[in-house]
Amino acid sequence: MTRAGSTGGRGAGKDAAAYRAGFGCFVGRPNAGKSTLTNAIVGQKIAITSSKPQTTRHVIRAVLHRPDSQLVLVDTPGLHRPRTLLGERLNDLVRTTWSEVDVIGLCIPADEPVGRGDRFITGELAELKAAVVAVVTKTDLVDKARLAEQLVAVSELADFAAVVPVSAVSGHQVDTLVDVLTGYLPASPQLYPDDMLTDEPEQVLVAELIREAALEGVRDELPHSIAVVVEEMIPEGEIIKIYADVYVERSSQKAIVIGARASRLKDVGTRARREIEQLLGTRVYLDLHVRVAKEWQRDPKQLRRLGF
Ligand SMILES: Nc1nc2c(ncn2[C@@H]2O[C@H](COP(=O)(O)OP(=O)(O)OP(=O)(O)O)[C@@H](O)[C@H]2O)c(=O)[nH]1
């Protein structure tokens, strides 16, 4: 196991010779804690987390600024066995992302045995140019003895550039992980301006927040059947008016999302609006419409329209 050294030292400032910049991403089986870790690192809610697998669909970049480095995090969905066109597109997206980054954090939860899924992903990473850092996540869920066992088990999976235990919930080792990842970035000029946190269009972030709110409480009934498109965001004085469509696959699902006397949709709107106001830092008027797009997961035209 190696520990990356400092990334140019204090006082290096933006000295061109010492500056590092590049791309990184977290991979791992569903529920490994990738989105939560990204959020903990960036300190702002920009990726979607949930207790159900495979909810992260969009590639979301978070730009992490340090005096002497810039780490651009790319968030990928989980790799899984494709059953629909959507599944295939997601896997293509994951592989493309992997081939373009400088450092990959392979997330393996501390509280679950190393399994087939972890071995599969490790094998897939073997041929890439990127440095692979094993990240043992959710360390707050296990005691020291169990963590030690897991670190050994993970180290035996492959010859990783480093193995770093971390807890996104307690914050333990989150900074250390960033130091380690940054250590594997190439010498490079700054890639993005100082004030940039993410280059994902605001509309996509807003759509993700609405989708998350719409899934709340109905994930078992509608696991992958909801897509959201933000049609318009219009600033009007102090507020932003947002018009969005929530797509489901069947009218029975439409009824679930709307709820009796539209009570559920109202809750969804309230919850989403609060999150969006936090994201945008301004008051928001949110207009939601629920529409049926039959079998959108299997239809290439619809998928393109819905942003996949
Ligand atoms: N206790 C604890 N729970 C965590 C930690 N990190 C993530 N979790 C939980 O683990 C679950 C999955 O986390 P996500 O971040 O959504 O996992 P993911 O790998 O992005 O999942 P997919 O989007 O399905 O690929 C959620 O319920 C999180 O709250 C952690 O450090 N400690």
The ligand as a Tripos MOL2 file, in Angstrom:
@<TRIPOS>MOLECULE
LIG
   32    34     1     0     0
SMALL
NO_CHARGES

@<TRIPOS>ATOM
      1 N1        -23.4440    4.6180    7.7320 N.pl3     1 LIG1
      2 C1        -23.0580    5.0360    6.5260 C.ar      1 LIG1
      3 N2        -23.8950    4.9080    5.4790 N.ar      1 LIG1
      4 C2        -23.4760    5.3280    4.2800 C.ar      1 LIG1
      5 C3        -22.1860    5.9000    4.0770 C.ar      1 LIG1
      6 N3        -22.0730    6.1970    2.7630 N.ar      1 LIG1
      7 C4        -23.2350    5.8490    2.1880 C.ar      1 LIG1
      8 N4        -24.0870    5.3160    3.0910 N.ar      1 LIG1
      9 C5        -25.4660    4.8160    2.8320 C.3       1 LIG1
     10 O1        -25.4060    3.7670    1.8820 O.3       1 LIG1
     11 C6        -26.5190    3.8530    0.9630 C.3       1 LIG1
     12 C7        -26.0310    3.9270   -0.4620 C.3       1 LIG1
     13 O2        -25.2800    5.1080   -0.6540 O.3       1 LIG1
     14 P1        -25.1470    5.8280   -2.0840 P.3       1 LIG1
     15 O3        -24.1680    6.9230   -1.9110 O.co2     1 LIG1
     16 O4        -26.4710    6.1280   -2.6510 O.co2     1 LIG1
     17 O5        -24.4960    4.6330   -2.9150 O.3       1 LIG1
     18 P2        -24.0650    4.5940   -4.4500 P.3       1 LIG1
     19 O6        -22.8710    3.7430   -4.5130 O.co2     1 LIG1
     20 O7        -23.9600    5.9680   -5.0100 O.co2     1 LIG1
     21 O8        -25.2990    3.8340   -5.0600 O.3       1 LIG1
     22 P3        -25.8260    3.6960   -6.5970 P.3       1 LIG1
     23 O9        -26.3020    5.0630   -6.9970 O.co2     1 LIG1
     24 O10       -26.9030    2.7100   -6.4400 O.co2     1 LIG1
     25 O11       -24.6850    3.1790   -7.4110 O.co2     1 LIG1
     26 C8        -27.3180    5.0690    1.4010 C.3       1 LIG1
     27 O12       -28.3700    4.6300    2.2180 O.3       1 LIG1
     28 C9        -26.3200    5.8870    2.1930 C.3       1 LIG1
     29 O13       -26.9330    6.6820    3.1650 O.3       1 LIG1
     30 C10       -21.3060    6.0260    5.2160 C.ar      1 LIG1
     31 O14       -20.1620    6.4960    5.1560 O.2       1 LIG1
     32 N5        -21.8030    5.5680    6.3950 N.ar      1 LIG1
@<TRIPOS>BOND
     1     1     2 1
     2     2     3 ar
     3     2    32 ar
     4     3     4 ar
     5     4     5 ar
     6     4     8 ar
     7     5     6 ar
     8     5    30 ar
     9     6     7 ar
    10     7     8 ar
    11     8     9 1
    12     9    10 1
    13     9    28 1
    14    10    11 1
    15    11    12 1
    16    11    26 1
    17    12    13 1
    18    13    14 1
    19    14    15 2
    20    14    16 1
    21    14    17 1
    22    17    18 1
    23    18    19 2
    24    18    20 1
    25    18    21 1
    26    21    22 1
    27    22    23 2
    28    22    24 1
    29    22    25 1
    30    26    27 1
    31    26    28 1
    32    28    29 1
    33    30    31 2
    34    30    32 ar
@<TRIPOS>SUBSTRUCTURE
     1 LIG1         1 GROUP 0 **** ****
